[in-house]
Amino acid sequence: MAVVFYPGQTLGQDDLKISIRDCSGQYVDPFYIRYSLFDNTTGVEVLIGPPDRIPATTGTGQFYVNATLPLDSNIGDWVVRWNFRETATSPLVQVAQEFALVKIEVIKSVTNNDTGDLLVRRLRILLRDNAPDRNYRFRPGSSEKFIQAQAQVFGYIWEDYELYEYVLMAIDMFNTAPPVTGIDINNMPDRWRSTLLMRAAGMACGALSVNWINDEFSVVGDELITVKDLEGQEYQLSFQDLFDIIYGDMMKEVQRRVREEFLEDLEKIENENI
């Protein structure tokens, strides 16, 4: 994907363009030429705006898309399809030109400090939170929710200001270990950065685990999962069934020992009372 634009951008003569030449390589105007824009972010092309639009031209045989991309356009892959006929009786020729829409990134610094921004960026990479769609596991969906009512968009786990707070807390940990004190984000030795980031990452993960403890992503025993054996055969099992298969014998042995110890203790108590 070599061509990238933003929602709300007005396309001009240097953006999505096409040139028509004859067999000798000379520019020629075709008898008929139109284009249509399609949103392909879900893998299924959806027509955006009217079909068969008349393109603008910069000269003989040179045409371009003269349209403004909607502000609410979906982020992802798009395609413009050109249709043209060389003459009135020529077959219809179709050419597809792919492009992408990306978000307009407004760069804001929560630290107002180059070193702080660097540490926040490195901490996010260390935590695998730099690309939530790629690194998705059990993450909550972002407020955007759905693209074309099919694909959910997943947001970052931590905001920049949260990661910055963990960085500052990690620096405070250095200052609680004399004789090296009085360290701040501006005078911290570069060689300490990795150690500081590991401490900050531990704090960030600890905070996230609180949500898990509160059953943010809990499951119940009768929830079904698909298990594949060594031969590739798939089985639908509940979590309880899978637990019994793996730990059933072990749990029976534990229960047997507990029951025997309980009976022994009970017998001792009865003998002492006689």
RODO-2510 file (C-alpha; in nm, 4 decimals, decimal comma):
residues 274
     n   res          X          Y          Z
     1     m     0,0000     0,0000     0,0000
     2     a     0,1961     0,2988    -0,1290
     3     v    -0,0658     0,5750    -0,1254
     4     v    -0,1933     0,7084     0,2055
     5     f    -0,4507     0,9798     0,2759
     6     y    -0,6542     1,1146     0,5664
     7     p    -1,0313     1,1353     0,6241
     8     g    -1,1548     1,4757     0,5095
     9     q    -0,8642     1,5231     0,2689
    10     t    -0,9390     1,6775    -0,0720
    11     l    -0,7598     1,4856    -0,3440
    12     g    -0,5766     1,6739    -0,6149
    13     q    -0,3905     1,6172    -0,9383
    14     d    -0,0892     1,4573    -0,7698
    15     d    -0,2858     1,2004    -0,5706
    16     l    -0,5015     0,9306    -0,7347
    17     k    -0,4347     0,9721    -1,1039
    18     i    -0,4285     0,7697    -1,4246
    19     s    -0,2723     0,8220    -1,7678
    20     i    -0,4176     0,6866    -2,0938
    21     r    -0,1825     0,6218    -2,3877
    22     d    -0,2231     0,4628    -2,7290
    23     c    -0,0090     0,1844    -2,8765
    24     s     0,2609     0,4333    -2,9745
    25     g     0,2828     0,5727    -2,6214
    26     q     0,1072     0,9011    -2,6980
    27     y    -0,1437     1,0483    -2,4530
    28     v    -0,5025     1,0125    -2,5798
    29     d    -0,8437     1,0947    -2,4414
    30     p    -1,0660     0,7861    -2,4227
    31     f    -1,4227     0,7920    -2,5486
    32     y    -1,5461     0,7198    -2,1962
    33     i    -1,3784     0,7386    -1,8529
    34     r    -1,5276     0,7279    -1,5021
    35     y    -1,4188     0,6285    -1,1512
    36     s    -1,5824     0,4957    -0,8325
    37     l    -1,4522     0,4904    -0,4731
    38     f    -1,4857     0,1819    -0,2534
    39     d    -1,4260     0,1236     0,1170
    40     n    -1,2456    -0,2120     0,1474
    41     t    -1,1655    -0,2032     0,5190
    42     t    -1,3668    -0,5184     0,5908
    43     g    -1,2435    -0,7098     0,2871
    44     v    -1,5756    -0,6478     0,1122
    45     e    -1,5876    -0,3451    -0,1174
    46     v    -1,8562    -0,0913    -0,0272
    47     l    -1,9332     0,1895    -0,2729
    48     i    -1,8785     0,5330    -0,1179
    49     g    -2,0570     0,8231    -0,2825
    50     p    -2,2019     0,8140    -0,6329
    51     p    -2,0767     0,5587    -0,8870
    52     d    -1,9154     0,6459    -1,2196
    53     r    -1,7874     0,9913    -1,1302
    54     i    -1,6366     1,2159    -1,3958
    55     p    -1,2666     1,2736    -1,3213
    56     a    -1,0778     1,6010    -1,3520
    57     t    -0,8028     1,6343    -1,6115
    58     t    -0,4698     1,8119    -1,6400
    59     g    -0,4364     1,7557    -2,0119
    60     t    -0,4811     1,4998    -2,2871
    61     g    -0,4981     1,1461    -2,1458
    62     q    -0,4263     1,2555    -1,7878
    63     f    -0,7005     1,2271    -1,5270
    64     y    -0,7291     1,2314    -1,1487
    65     v    -0,9810     1,1803    -0,8707
    66     n    -1,1321     1,5158    -0,7773
    67     a    -1,3122     1,4240    -0,4550
    68     t    -1,3038     1,4934    -0,0831
    69     l    -1,2814     1,1857     0,1359
    70     p    -1,5592     1,1853     0,4001
    71     l    -1,4570     1,2914     0,7492
    72     d    -1,6203     0,9806     0,8951
    73     s    -1,4376     0,7465     0,6574
    74     n    -1,3253     0,4138     0,7973
    75     i    -0,9534     0,3706     0,8578
    76     g    -0,7908     0,1035     0,6428
    77     d    -0,7761    -0,0167     0,2842
    78     w    -0,9683     0,1576     0,0052
    79     v    -0,9730     0,1244    -0,3727
    80     v    -1,0614     0,3467    -0,6668
    81     r    -1,1845     0,1655    -0,9779
    82     w    -1,1374     0,3339    -1,3127
    83     n    -1,3581     0,2339    -1,6091
    84     f    -1,2821     0,3558    -1,9592
    85     r    -1,3379     0,2784    -2,3295
    86     e    -1,0899     0,3804    -2,5954
    87     t    -1,3654     0,4171    -2,8568
    88     a    -1,7436     0,3858    -2,8590
    89     t    -1,7183     0,0216    -2,9646
    90     s    -1,4154    -0,0767    -2,7547
    91     p    -1,4591    -0,3158    -2,4615
    92     l    -1,4793    -0,1660    -2,1148
    93     v    -1,1429    -0,1647    -1,9397
    94     q    -1,1265    -0,1554    -1,5590
    95     v    -0,8226    -0,0570    -1,3544
    96     a    -0,8081    -0,0795    -0,9743
    97     q    -0,5873     0,1522    -0,7709
    98     e    -0,5457     0,0713    -0,4024
    99     f    -0,4820     0,3259    -0,1295
   100     a    -0,5222     0,3565     0,2458
   101     l    -0,6779     0,5970     0,4925
   102     v    -0,4963     0,6575     0,8184
   103     k    -0,5767     0,8568     1,1280
   104     i    -0,4566     1,2125     1,1603
   105     e    -0,2212     1,1823     1,4534
   106     v    -0,2257     1,4840     1,6807
   107     i     0,1021     1,4596     1,8682
   108     k     0,0542     1,5671     2,2268
   109     s     0,3131     1,5415     2,4993
   110     v     0,1899     1,4653     2,8488
   111     t     0,5418     1,5072     2,9836
   112     n     0,6569     1,8275     2,8110
   113     n     0,9973     1,6654     2,8282
   114     d     1,1916     1,4886     2,5526
   115     t     1,3345     1,2310     2,7923
   116     g     0,9904     1,1670     2,9384
   117     d     0,8382     1,1186     2,5927
   118     l     1,1180     0,8757     2,5048
   119     l     1,0628     0,6705     2,8189
   120     v     0,6852     0,6575     2,7683
   121     r     0,7326     0,5385     2,4096
   122     r     0,9842     0,2720     2,5118
   123     l     0,7658     0,1602     2,8022
   124     r     0,4670     0,1166     2,5704
   125     i     0,6784    -0,0958     2,3337
   126     l     0,8100    -0,3003     2,6279
   127     l     0,4514    -0,3662     2,7380
   128     r     0,3470    -0,4670     2,3814
   129     d     0,0876    -0,1886     2,3908
   130     n     0,2209    -0,0045     2,0860
   131     a    -0,0019    -0,1861     1,8313
   132     p    -0,3221    -0,3077     1,9990
   133     d    -0,4833    -0,4453     1,6822
   134     r    -0,1750    -0,6585     1,6108
   135     n    -0,0949    -0,7543     1,9696
   136     y    -0,4553    -0,8037     2,0809
   137     r    -0,5242    -1,0611     2,3489
   138     f    -0,8013    -1,0053     2,6045
   139     r    -0,8288    -0,6309     2,5594
   140     p    -1,1358    -0,4107     2,5810
   141     g    -1,2626    -0,2595     2,2591
   142     s    -1,2084     0,1099     2,2025
   143     s    -1,4954     0,3575     2,1804
   144     e    -1,4925     0,3276     1,8012
   145     k    -1,6301    -0,0264     1,8422
   146     f    -1,7046    -0,1420     1,4892
   147     i    -1,5917    -0,0804     1,1343
   148     q    -1,8784    -0,1561     0,8947
   149     a    -2,0455    -0,3379     1,1886
   150     q    -1,7997    -0,6256     1,1499
   151     a    -1,4472    -0,5587     1,2716
   152     q    -1,3951    -0,4425     1,6292
   153     v    -1,1258    -0,1817     1,6934
   154     f    -0,9144    -0,2405     2,0001
   155     g    -0,7686     0,0454     2,1974
   156     y    -0,4563     0,0908     2,4048
   157     i    -0,4496    -0,0498     2,7573
   158     w    -0,2682     0,2459     2,9127
   159     e    -0,2901     0,6181     2,8390
   160     d     0,0336     0,8144     2,8037
   161     y    -0,0202     0,9967     3,1322
   162     e    -0,0570     0,6623     3,3142
   163     l     0,2691     0,5285     3,1740
   164     y     0,4396     0,8543     3,2649
   165     e     0,3179     0,8176     3,6234
   166     y     0,4681     0,4667     3,6384
   167     v     0,7966     0,6087     3,5090
   168     l     0,7944     0,8732     3,7837
   169     m     0,7115     0,6087     4,0465
   170     a     1,0034     0,3980     3,9241
   171     i     1,2348     0,7010     3,9595
   172     d     1,1045     0,7460     4,3139
   173     m     1,2134     0,3878     4,3837
   174     f     1,5721     0,4869     4,2974
   175     n     1,5493     0,7746     4,5421
   176     t     1,4488     0,5413     4,8269
   177     a     1,7817     0,3557     4,8017
   178     p     2,0668     0,5722     4,9395
   179     p     2,3355     0,6774     4,8818
   180     v     2,2095     0,7644     4,5298
   181     t     1,9212     1,0077     4,5806
   182     g     1,7965     1,3292     4,4265
   183     i     1,7412     1,1643     4,0888
   184     d     1,4790     1,3066     3,8537
   185     i     1,3877     1,2506     3,4910
   186     n     1,6340     1,5147     3,3712
   187     n     1,9475     1,4052     3,5558
   188     m     1,8941     1,0279     3,5536
   189     p     2,1947     0,8424     3,4021
   190     d     2,1160     0,6888     3,0629
   191     r     2,2512     0,3519     3,1785
   192     w     1,9651     0,3275     3,4301
   193     r     1,6877     0,3531     3,1704
   194     s     1,6394    -0,0186     3,1121
   195     t     1,6208    -0,0896     3,4854
   196     l     1,3768     0,1971     3,5322
   197     l     1,1556     0,0774     3,2459
   198     m     1,1427    -0,2768     3,3850
   199     r     1,0314    -0,1384     3,7215
   200     a     0,7689     0,0851     3,5539
   201     a     0,6471    -0,2096     3,3433
   202     g     0,6006    -0,4160     3,6584
   203     m     0,3907    -0,1398     3,8131
   204     a     0,1795    -0,1069     3,4978
   205     c     0,1156    -0,4815     3,4804
   206     g     0,0379    -0,4888     3,8520
   207     a    -0,2273    -0,2224     3,8047
   208     l    -0,3756    -0,4180     3,5123
   209     s    -0,3911    -0,7358     3,7182
   210     v    -0,6238    -0,5573     3,9613
   211     n    -0,8825    -0,5465     3,6831
   212     w    -0,8379    -0,9177     3,6195
   213     i    -0,8760    -0,9913     3,9922
   214     n    -1,2042    -0,8010     3,9759
   215     d    -1,3232    -1,0504     3,7116
   216     e    -1,3035    -0,8108     3,4204
   217     f    -1,2279    -1,1089     3,1946
   218     s    -1,3654    -1,3958     3,4043
   219     v    -1,5037    -1,7212     3,2641
   220     v    -1,7297    -1,9849     3,4154
   221     g    -1,6838    -2,3600     3,4293
   222     d    -1,9440    -2,4398     3,1652
   223     e    -1,7905    -2,2058     2,9041
   224     l    -1,6997    -2,4095     2,5955
   225     i    -1,3593    -2,4153     2,4300
   226     t    -1,2195    -2,6077     2,1319
   227     v    -0,9388    -2,8533     2,2114
   228     k    -0,7323    -3,0227     1,9376
   229     d    -0,5492    -3,3508     2,0048
   230     l    -0,2154    -3,4610     1,8574
   231     e    -0,3918    -3,6095     1,5537
   232     g    -0,5717    -3,2848     1,4781
   233     q    -0,9130    -3,4029     1,6006
   234     e    -1,1135    -3,1210     1,7592
   235     y    -1,3349    -3,1548     2,0659
   236     q    -1,5791    -2,9133     2,2285
   237     l    -1,5163    -2,9183     2,6032
   238     s    -1,6184    -2,7038     2,8942
   239     f    -1,3512    -2,5583     3,1202
   240     q    -1,4733    -2,7927     3,3931
   241     d    -1,4371    -3,0970     3,1670
   242     l    -1,0867    -2,9917     3,0621
   243     f    -0,9875    -2,9350     3,4251
   244     d    -1,1182    -3,2789     3,5221
   245     i    -0,9263    -3,4448     3,2370
   246     i    -0,5978    -3,2775     3,3312
   247     y    -0,6241    -3,2666     3,7106
   248     g    -0,9014    -3,5152     3,7891
   249     d    -0,6795    -3,7984     3,9193
   250     m    -0,4618    -3,5536     4,1089
   251     m    -0,7633    -3,3940     4,2768
   252     k    -0,9012    -3,7384     4,3709
   253     e    -0,5709    -3,8240     4,5364
   254     v    -0,5681    -3,4921     4,7227
   255     q    -0,9263    -3,5496     4,8391
   256     r    -0,8356    -3,9040     4,9535
   257     r    -0,5436    -3,7770     5,1598
   258     v    -0,7478    -3,4964     5,3118
   259     r    -1,0242    -3,7413     5,4020
   260     e    -0,7758    -3,9850     5,5608
   261     e    -0,6064    -3,7088     5,7612
   262     f    -0,9441    -3,5803     5,8735
   263     l    -1,0494    -3,9278     5,9892
   264     e    -0,7172    -3,9760     6,1704
   265     d    -0,7556    -3,6439     6,3505
   266     l    -1,1141    -3,7271     6,4358
   267     e    -1,0077    -4,0651     6,5763
   268     k    -0,7387    -3,8999     6,7894
   269     i    -0,9893    -3,6527     6,9307
   270     e    -1,2327    -3,9347     7,0150
   271     n    -0,9578    -4,1372     7,1872
   272     e    -0,8527    -3,8346     7,3925
   273     n    -1,2102    -3,7869     7,5088
   274     i    -1,2486    -4,1472     7,6254
***
